[in-house]
């Protein structure tokens, strides 16, 4: 199950489970579409992998499978 991190690792913008502008790598590093496209060129700065659209999670599934509340932010941004 995906961790569904709550924010962009670069700019710390909120990315709730329903966000359609969240992108992830295979390690679940999470970025907003603006940072992913304009700052990172579609590649994860941590692992070098591709950033792809993170699936959304239906509201009724969040009861038993809540999203993470741990914010991961790169010191100094990306």
C-alpha positions as a Markdown table, in Angstrom:
| # | Residue | x | y | z |
|---|---|---|---|---|
| 1 | Unk | 0.0 | 0.0 | 0.0 |
| 2 | Unk | 1.3 | 3.5 | -0.9 |
| 3 | Unk | 2.4 | 5.7 | 2.0 |
| 4 | Unk | 0.6 | 8.7 | 0.4 |
| 5 | Unk | 2.9 | 11.4 | 1.8 |
| 6 | Unk | 1.1 | 14.6 | 2.6 |
| 7 | Unk | 3.4 | 17.2 | 0.9 |
| 8 | Unk | 5.9 | 18.0 | -1.8 |
| 9 | Unk | 9.5 | 17.2 | -0.7 |
| 10 | Unk | 10.7 | 20.4 | -2.5 |
| 11 | Unk | 8.2 | 23.2 | -1.7 |
| 12 | Unk | 6.2 | 21.6 | 1.1 |
| 13 | Unk | 2.8 | 22.3 | -0.6 |
| 14 | Unk | 0.0 | 20.1 | 0.7 |
| 15 | Unk | -0.8 | 17.0 | -1.4 |
| 16 | Unk | -3.8 | 15.3 | 0.2 |
| 17 | Unk | -4.7 | 11.7 | -0.9 |
| 18 | Unk | -7.1 | 13.1 | -3.5 |
| 19 | Unk | -4.5 | 15.4 | -5.1 |
| 20 | Unk | -4.2 | 14.9 | -8.8 |
| 21 | Unk | -0.9 | 17.0 | -9.0 |
| 22 | Unk | 1.2 | 14.6 | -6.9 |
| 23 | Unk | 4.0 | 12.6 | -8.5 |
| 24 | Unk | 6.1 | 9.8 | -7.0 |
| 25 | Unk | 9.1 | 7.7 | -7.8 |
| 26 | Unk | 9.4 | 3.9 | -7.1 |
| 27 | Unk | 10.6 | 4.7 | -3.5 |
| 28 | Unk | 7.5 | 6.9 | -3.0 |
| 29 | Unk | 9.4 | 10.2 | -2.8 |
| 30 | Unk | 6.6 | 12.7 | -3.4 |
| 31 | Unk | 6.6 | 15.9 | -5.4 |
| 32 | Unk | 4.0 | 18.4 | -6.7 |
| 33 | Unk | 3.7 | 18.6 | -10.5 |
| 34 | Unk | 5.1 | 22.1 | -10.6 |
| 35 | Unk | 8.4 | 21.1 | -8.9 |
| 36 | Unk | 8.6 | 17.8 | -10.7 |
| 37 | Unk | 8.3 | 19.4 | -14.1 |
| 38 | Unk | 9.9 | 22.8 | -13.7 |
| 39 | Unk | 12.7 | 22.1 | -11.1 |
| 40 | Unk | 13.4 | 18.3 | -11.3 |
| 41 | Unk | 12.9 | 17.6 | -15.0 |
| 42 | Unk | 10.7 | 14.6 | -14.2 |
| 43 | Unk | 13.4 | 12.8 | -12.3 |
| 44 | Unk | 13.6 | 12.1 | -8.6 |
| 45 | Unk | 16.5 | 14.0 | -7.0 |
| 46 | Unk | 17.0 | 11.2 | -4.4 |
| 47 | Unk | 17.2 | 8.1 | -6.6 |
| 48 | Unk | 17.2 | 9.4 | -10.2 |
| 49 | Unk | 14.1 | 7.4 | -11.1 |
| 50 | Unk | 11.1 | 8.6 | -13.1 |
| 51 | Unk | 8.4 | 10.6 | -11.4 |
| 52 | Unk | 4.9 | 9.4 | -12.3 |
| 53 | Unk | 1.4 | 10.3 | -11.3 |
| 54 | Unk | 0.5 | 9.1 | -7.8 |
| 55 | Unk | -2.9 | 7.4 | -7.7 |
| 56 | Unk | -5.6 | 8.9 | -5.6 |
| 57 | Unk | -7.2 | 7.1 | -2.7 |
| 58 | Unk | -11.0 | 7.0 | -2.3 |
| 59 | Unk | -12.3 | 8.7 | 0.8 |
| 60 | Unk | -14.0 | 5.6 | 2.1 |
| 61 | Unk | -10.7 | 3.7 | 2.0 |
| 62 | Unk | -8.9 | 6.3 | 4.1 |
| 63 | Unk | -10.7 | 5.0 | 7.3 |
| 64 | Unk | -8.8 | 1.7 | 7.2 |
| 65 | Unk | -5.9 | 2.8 | 5.2 |
| 66 | Unk | -5.1 | 6.4 | 6.2 |
| 67 | Unk | -2.5 | 8.5 | 4.4 |
| 68 | Unk | 0.8 | 9.3 | 6.1 |
| 69 | Unk | 1.0 | 12.5 | 8.2 |
| 70 | Unk | 4.8 | 12.6 | 8.1 |
| 71 | Unk | 6.1 | 15.5 | 6.1 |
| 72 | Unk | 9.4 | 14.9 | 4.3 |
| 73 | Unk | 11.0 | 18.1 | 3.1 |
| 74 | Unk | 14.5 | 18.5 | 1.6 |
| 75 | Unk | 16.5 | 21.0 | 3.6 |
| 76 | Unk | 17.1 | 24.0 | 1.3 |
| 77 | Unk | 14.5 | 22.7 | -1.2 |
| 78 | Unk | 15.4 | 21.1 | -4.5 |
